[in-house]
Structure formats: structure tokens, C-alpha cells
Amino acid sequence: MSPLYRRTANIARKHSRISVIAAAAATAGTLGAAGFAAGAAPWEQAVGNVATTAHVDSSSASGQPGTSPLFKAIAGIKTAHAGTPAAGGQLDVFRSAGPAGSTSPYATGDQAIVTFAAQEANVQAARQQAAKAKAAAQAKVAAAAKLKAAAQAKAAARAKAFAQAKAAAAVKAKAVAKAKARAKAAAKPYTIYDSVTPSSIPSGKAAAVYANGAYAASSAQTAGHGSVLWIDTNGSDPAANVLDVEPGDATPVGAAQWVKQRLTHQPKSVAIVYTMMSDWQQVKDNVAALPGWMQSKVRYWIADPTGTPHVVPGSSATQWYWGNSYDVTTANPNFVG
């Protein structure tokens, strides 16, 4: 390594701008002093700073003032820039200061300075490449994070949809269970209370009251009961639910006529005939003359007051208790429809 390169490198380490200016000075050697004359005042000041630094560094190293070739070269550049002609002698010190055909130490130092500047440029390029690589890596990490967030959002949406579907299924299952419970309860026989005085019937229970005759009830008297059957005592009201066939009321022959009238006007309903065990067969004989679909809609409510809950075979309901305030009947689920 030449003495000039060592000194230049030492100066560059102390003054970071010198490496750039020294490279410029080396380039100026090929351009001539005229190229530097076009520079602005800041360039002159920078060259002056470098020259002073080089001079001081040379004096410190050798103990003699102004002995540095770098100082001499830069001083020549500065003089030329100030207006004093520099016919290339001082600038040429960067190229050749020896006899023709030989390479001077200063030419070697000139090459070293150019090499040093190139190395500086390579370092900067490497730093730029590293910055680009870092930015690319950060972008890749950000993209991965974005994909992860999207996947998490999608999973959360699926979980929410599953929870909602599960809740809807639970509500539906609860409704089905209630419906089954109601159907099961409806499938069991139930109790009906009938009376000539509706106020005597227990509140909230299924009731049967008279639609006409001496004991006709009003709608207000049946308030508070779960269901109400209206009884026609003489066959004049086919809109009623039940026809009362017993001595003093409707007759077995009249029963068939009443069934026909009711089902003609309300074909989707049923026709309930209340009668005694003693009159039941005669009622059935008259009803047998009706069309088959009407016969299938007839329900028999038979009086058989044994005092024990039961349903007479072939009937849909049996009045098994006669009391002072009300009578009690056990009815099958299909009694009213």
C-alpha cells in the first residue's frame, strides 16, 4: 500500500467528506483544471478544507510543512480555480510525476483513492440491497399476518353460524317437545262437568251447558272454563255441539235428522248424541240410514252412572256420576274431533 493511500485513508476516516472529494480530485486529473473552474464557490471551500486537512495531516506525520502530495495536488486545483493558470502540471501529479515510461508513487496513490471511492459505492449499494430485502421481508410478514387475520375472521364467522344454528335447533326441539307433551296429554281421557247451573262447575274445567230449553245458559255464565259444549235439548239447534236424546227431550228418530242437518252445514265437525244405555241401540238404528261418512262422524255420549270413572265400549264418552250440583263424564281424546 502506498504512503499516499495510507495517508488519504487516515484522513478519510477522520473527515468523511474527504473520500468523496478525493475521488472527485482523481477524476479531475483526467478532465483537466478547466473542468474544476466551472465549479461553484462551495466546491472551492470544500477543496480548501481538504487541502488544509491534508496539509495539517502531512505536517503531523512528517514534521515538515506542506510535504503531502495530496495537499500539493488539491492546492493546485484550488489555485487553478482561483484564476491562476494551472497547465496541468499540478493536476498531473495525480497521474504521473516521474520520468516517461514509469509510474510514480502518486499515480499509484491516485488509483488507490479511486478504488477506495468504488468500495464506498459498493458499501452503499449493499446497504440499499439490504434495506430492500428487509422491506420485502416485512411486506411478506404483513401479508402473512393479513392472511392469518382473514382465516381467523372466517373461522369466527363459521363458529357464530354454528352457534346460531345450534340455538335455532334447540328452540325447535323445545317447541316439538311441547307439542308432543300436549299431544300426549290430549291422547289421554279427560273429565267434563255438566250442570243446569253453570256456576256450579269447577273453574277452569271442561264444561257442558244447555243451549236452549228451561236451563239455557248464557256465554257470560261459561266464562273461565277451558272448553264448553253446548247441548240442544229438542233438536232445533243443529249449530249446538250435542243433542240430548232422553225422555222429555229429543227422540231417537229425531237424532238421525239432527245429525244430518249438522253435518250438512258443518261437514268437517262431529255430531255428538247424548242418550241413555236403554235408548242407545234405537238411536244407532236410525243413524245407520245416513251416508257412511256421516255415520263415521257421530260420537255417542252414554249415561251410565256407576259412580266409577269409565268409558262404555263403543262410546266416546260416559257420564258415570250424577251429583246434586253437576254430573261428571270421562271422555276419550276423539270425543269432540
C-alpha positions as CSV (number, residue, x, y, z in Angstrom):
1,M,0.0,0.0,0.0
2,S,1.4,3.4,-1.0
3,P,2.2,6.1,1.6
4,L,-0.3,8.4,-0.1
5,Y,-3.1,5.8,0.1
6,R,-2.4,5.3,3.8
7,R,-2.4,9.0,4.5
8,T,-5.6,9.5,2.4
9,A,-7.4,6.7,4.1
10,N,-6.4,8.1,7.5
11,I,-7.7,11.5,6.6
12,A,-10.9,10.0,5.2
13,R,-11.6,8.2,8.4
14,K,-11.3,11.5,10.3
15,H,-13.2,13.5,7.7
16,S,-16.0,11.5,5.9
17,R,-16.3,14.1,3.1
18,I,-12.7,13.7,2.1
19,S,-13.2,10.3,0.4
20,V,-15.8,11.8,-2.0
21,I,-13.7,14.9,-2.7
22,A,-10.5,12.8,-3.1
23,A,-12.3,10.7,-5.7
24,A,-13.5,13.8,-7.4
25,A,-10.0,15.1,-7.4
26,A,-8.7,11.9,-9.0
27,T,-11.4,12.2,-11.7
28,A,-10.5,15.8,-12.2
29,G,-7.0,14.7,-13.2
30,T,-8.4,13.2,-16.4
31,L,-10.6,16.2,-17.0
32,G,-8.0,19.0,-16.5
33,A,-8.1,22.0,-14.4
34,A,-10.5,23.7,-16.7
35,G,-13.3,21.3,-15.6
36,F,-13.0,22.4,-12.0
37,A,-13.1,26.1,-13.0
38,A,-16.8,25.6,-13.7
39,G,-17.5,24.6,-10.1
40,A,-19.3,26.9,-7.7
41,A,-17.9,28.6,-4.6
42,P,-18.9,25.7,-2.2
43,W,-16.6,23.4,-4.2
44,E,-13.7,25.9,-3.7
45,Q,-14.5,26.0,0.0
46,A,-14.6,22.2,0.2
47,V,-11.3,21.9,-1.7
48,G,-9.8,24.4,0.7
49,N,-11.0,22.4,3.7
50,V,-9.5,19.2,2.3
51,A,-6.2,20.9,1.4
52,T,-5.9,22.3,4.9
53,T,-6.7,18.9,6.4
54,A,-4.2,17.2,4.1
55,H,-1.6,19.9,5.0
56,V,-2.1,19.5,8.7
57,D,-2.1,15.7,8.4
58,S,1.1,15.8,6.4
59,S,2.8,18.2,8.8
60,S,1.8,16.0,11.7
61,A,3.2,12.9,10.0
62,S,6.5,14.2,8.7
63,G,7.3,17.1,10.9
64,Q,7.7,19.3,7.7
65,P,5.1,21.7,6.5
66,G,3.4,21.2,3.1
67,T,5.0,18.0,2.1
68,S,1.9,15.9,1.2
69,P,1.4,15.2,-2.5
70,L,-2.4,15.1,-1.8
71,F,-2.0,18.6,-0.4
72,K,0.0,19.8,-3.3
73,A,-2.5,18.4,-5.8
74,I,-5.5,19.8,-4.1
75,A,-3.7,23.2,-3.6
76,G,-3.0,23.2,-7.3
77,I,-6.7,22.6,-8.1
78,K,-7.7,25.4,-5.7
79,T,-5.2,27.8,-7.4
80,A,-6.4,27.0,-10.8
81,H,-10.0,27.5,-9.7
82,A,-9.0,30.9,-8.2
83,G,-7.9,32.1,-11.7
84,T,-4.2,31.2,-11.8
85,P,-3.4,29.1,-14.8
86,A,-2.6,25.5,-14.0
87,A,-1.4,24.0,-17.2
88,G,-1.9,20.5,-15.9
89,G,1.4,20.3,-14.0
90,Q,-0.1,20.3,-10.6
91,L,-3.1,18.2,-11.6
92,D,-0.9,15.8,-13.4
93,V,0.7,14.9,-10.1
94,F,-2.3,12.6,-9.7
95,R,-1.3,10.9,-13.0
96,S,2.4,11.0,-13.3
97,A,5.3,12.8,-11.5
98,G,8.2,10.6,-12.8
99,P,10.1,10.1,-15.9
100,A,8.4,9.0,-19.1
101,G,7.5,5.3,-19.1
102,S,7.4,4.9,-15.4
103,T,4.6,5.1,-12.8
104,S,5.1,7.5,-9.9
105,P,4.0,6.8,-6.3
106,Y,1.5,9.5,-6.8
107,A,-0.1,7.7,-9.7
108,T,-0.4,4.6,-7.5
109,G,-2.0,6.6,-4.8
110,D,-4.4,8.1,-7.3
111,Q,-5.6,4.6,-8.3
112,A,-5.9,3.7,-4.6
113,I,-8.2,6.7,-4.0
114,V,-10.4,5.7,-6.9
115,T,-10.5,2.2,-5.6
116,F,-11.4,3.4,-2.2
117,A,-14.3,5.5,-3.6
118,A,-15.6,2.5,-5.6
119,Q,-15.5,0.4,-2.4
120,E,-17.5,3.2,-0.7
121,A,-20.1,3.0,-3.5
122,N,-20.3,-0.8,-3.2
123,V,-21.0,-0.5,0.5
124,Q,-23.8,1.9,-0.2
125,A,-25.2,-0.4,-2.8
126,A,-25.0,-3.3,-0.4
127,R,-26.9,-1.3,2.2
128,Q,-29.6,-0.4,-0.3
129,Q,-30.0,-4.1,-1.2
130,A,-30.2,-5.0,2.5
131,A,-32.8,-2.3,3.0
132,K,-34.9,-3.6,0.0
133,A,-34.6,-7.2,1.3
134,K,-35.7,-6.1,4.8
135,A,-38.7,-4.2,3.3
136,A,-39.6,-7.3,1.2
137,A,-39.4,-9.5,4.3
138,Q,-41.5,-7.1,6.3
139,A,-44.1,-7.0,3.5
140,K,-44.1,-10.8,3.5
141,V,-44.7,-10.9,7.2
142,A,-47.5,-8.3,6.9
143,A,-49.1,-10.3,4.1
144,A,-48.9,-13.5,6.2
145,A,-50.5,-11.6,9.2
146,K,-53.3,-10.4,6.9
147,L,-54.0,-13.9,5.7
148,K,-54.0,-15.2,9.3
149,A,-56.4,-12.5,10.3
150,A,-58.7,-13.3,7.4
151,A,-58.6,-17.0,8.3
152,Q,-59.4,-16.2,11.9
153,A,-62.3,-14.0,10.9
154,K,-63.6,-16.8,8.6
155,A,-63.3,-19.3,11.5
156,A,-65.1,-16.9,13.8
157,A,-67.9,-16.5,11.3
158,R,-68.3,-20.2,11.0
159,A,-68.4,-20.6,14.7
160,K,-71.0,-17.9,15.0
161,A,-73.2,-19.5,12.3
162,F,-72.8,-22.9,14.0
163,A,-73.8,-21.4,17.4
164,Q,-76.9,-19.7,15.8
165,A,-77.9,-23.0,14.1
166,K,-77.5,-24.9,17.3
167,A,-79.6,-22.3,19.2
168,A,-82.3,-22.5,16.5
169,A,-82.3,-26.3,16.7
170,A,-82.6,-26.1,20.4
171,V,-85.6,-23.8,20.1
172,K,-87.2,-26.0,17.5
173,A,-86.6,-29.1,19.7
174,K,-88.2,-27.4,22.6
175,A,-91.3,-26.5,20.6
176,V,-91.5,-30.1,19.3
177,A,-91.2,-31.4,22.8
178,K,-94.0,-29.1,24.0
179,A,-96.2,-30.2,21.1
180,K,-95.6,-33.8,21.9
181,A,-96.4,-33.2,25.5
182,R,-99.7,-31.5,24.5
183,A,-100.5,-34.3,22.1
184,K,-99.7,-36.9,24.8
185,A,-102.0,-35.0,27.2
186,A,-104.7,-34.8,24.6
187,A,-104.4,-38.5,23.9
188,K,-105.5,-39.3,27.5
189,P,-109.1,-39.4,28.6
190,Y,-110.3,-36.2,30.2
191,T,-113.1,-35.0,32.5
192,I,-116.2,-33.0,31.6
193,Y,-118.6,-31.4,34.0
194,D,-122.2,-30.6,33.1
195,S,-124.9,-28.8,35.1
196,V,-128.2,-26.9,34.8
197,T,-126.4,-24.2,36.9
198,P,-123.1,-23.3,35.1
199,S,-121.8,-21.5,38.2
200,S,-121.6,-24.9,40.0
201,I,-119.0,-26.3,37.6
202,P,-115.4,-26.1,38.9
203,S,-113.5,-23.1,37.3
204,G,-111.1,-23.9,34.5
205,K,-112.6,-27.3,33.8
206,A,-114.2,-28.5,30.6
207,A,-117.9,-27.8,30.8
208,A,-121.2,-28.7,29.1
209,V,-124.2,-26.5,29.4
210,Y,-127.6,-26.1,27.7
211,A,-128.1,-24.0,24.6
212,N,-131.9,-24.0,24.8
213,G,-134.8,-25.3,27.0
214,A,-135.6,-24.5,30.6
215,Y,-131.9,-24.3,31.7
216,A,-130.4,-22.4,28.7
217,A,-127.2,-20.7,29.8
218,S,-125.5,-17.5,28.5
219,S,-122.0,-17.1,27.3
220,A,-121.2,-15.0,30.3
221,Q,-122.0,-17.9,32.6
222,T,-119.4,-20.1,30.9
223,A,-116.5,-17.7,31.3
224,G,-113.4,-19.1,32.9
225,H,-113.7,-22.7,31.5
226,G,-111.2,-24.3,29.2
227,S,-113.7,-25.6,26.7
228,V,-117.5,-25.5,26.5
229,L,-120.0,-27.9,24.8
230,W,-123.5,-26.6,24.0
231,I,-126.4,-29.0,24.4
232,D,-129.5,-28.9,22.2
233,T,-132.5,-30.3,24.2
234,N,-135.1,-30.6,21.4
235,G,-133.3,-30.9,18.0
236,S,-134.0,-27.3,16.9
237,D,-130.4,-26.1,17.0
238,P,-128.0,-28.0,14.8
239,A,-125.4,-25.4,15.5
240,A,-125.1,-26.8,19.0
241,N,-122.4,-29.5,19.7
242,V,-124.6,-32.1,21.4
243,L,-128.2,-33.4,21.0
244,D,-129.9,-34.6,24.3
245,V,-131.9,-37.8,23.5
246,E,-133.9,-38.9,26.5
247,P,-137.5,-38.9,27.7
248,G,-138.9,-35.4,27.5
249,D,-136.2,-34.2,25.0
250,A,-135.2,-35.2,21.5
251,T,-136.2,-38.7,20.2
252,P,-134.1,-41.5,18.6
253,V,-135.7,-40.7,15.2
254,G,-135.1,-37.0,15.7
255,A,-131.4,-37.8,16.4
256,A,-130.8,-39.0,12.8
257,Q,-132.4,-35.9,11.4
258,W,-130.3,-33.6,13.7
259,V,-127.1,-35.4,12.7
260,K,-127.9,-34.9,9.0
261,Q,-128.7,-31.2,9.4
262,R,-125.5,-30.5,11.5
263,L,-123.1,-32.4,9.2
264,T,-124.6,-30.9,6.1
265,H,-123.9,-27.4,7.3
266,Q,-120.6,-28.3,9.1
267,P,-119.1,-31.4,7.3
268,K,-115.7,-31.1,9.0
269,S,-117.2,-31.2,12.5
270,V,-118.6,-34.1,14.6
271,A,-122.2,-34.7,15.8
272,I,-122.4,-35.8,19.4
273,V,-125.5,-37.6,20.6
274,Y,-126.2,-38.0,24.4
275,T,-128.5,-40.8,25.4
276,M,-129.2,-43.5,27.9
277,M,-128.0,-47.0,27.7
278,S,-131.6,-48.1,27.2
279,D,-132.1,-45.8,24.1
280,W,-128.7,-46.2,22.6
281,Q,-129.4,-49.1,20.2
282,Q,-132.5,-47.4,18.8
283,V,-130.5,-44.2,18.1
284,K,-127.9,-46.2,16.3
285,D,-130.5,-48.0,14.2
286,N,-131.8,-44.6,12.9
287,V,-128.3,-43.2,12.3
288,A,-127.5,-46.3,10.3
289,A,-129.7,-44.9,7.5
290,L,-127.4,-42.0,7.0
291,P,-124.5,-41.9,4.5
292,G,-121.4,-43.7,5.7
293,W,-119.2,-40.6,6.0
294,M,-121.9,-39.1,8.3
295,Q,-122.1,-42.2,10.5
296,S,-118.2,-42.0,10.9
297,K,-118.6,-38.5,12.4
298,V,-121.2,-39.5,15.0
299,R,-119.9,-39.6,18.7
300,Y,-122.0,-41.3,21.4
301,W,-122.1,-39.9,24.9
302,I,-123.7,-42.6,27.1
303,A,-125.2,-42.1,30.5
304,D,-124.0,-44.9,32.8
305,P,-123.9,-43.5,36.4
306,T,-122.0,-46.3,38.2
307,G,-120.0,-43.8,40.3
308,T,-116.8,-45.2,38.9
309,P,-114.8,-43.5,36.1
310,H,-115.1,-45.5,32.9
311,V,-116.0,-45.3,29.2
312,V,-118.6,-47.7,27.9
313,P,-117.1,-49.7,25.0
314,G,-118.3,-48.3,21.6
315,S,-119.0,-44.9,23.1
316,S,-116.7,-41.8,23.0
317,A,-117.7,-40.6,26.5
318,T,-119.5,-41.9,29.5
319,Q,-121.4,-39.9,32.2
320,W,-120.5,-42.1,35.2
321,Y,-121.5,-39.7,38.0
322,W,-124.8,-37.9,38.8
323,G,-124.5,-35.3,41.5
324,N,-126.7,-32.6,43.0
325,S,-124.6,-29.7,41.6
326,Y,-123.1,-31.2,38.5
327,D,-122.6,-34.5,36.7
328,V,-119.1,-36.0,35.7
329,T,-118.1,-37.6,32.4
330,T,-114.9,-39.3,31.2
331,A,-114.3,-38.6,27.5
332,N,-111.9,-40.1,25.1
333,P,-109.5,-37.8,23.2
334,N,-111.5,-38.1,20.0
335,F,-114.8,-37.0,21.6
336,V,-115.0,-33.5,20.1
337,G,-113.0,-34.1,17.0
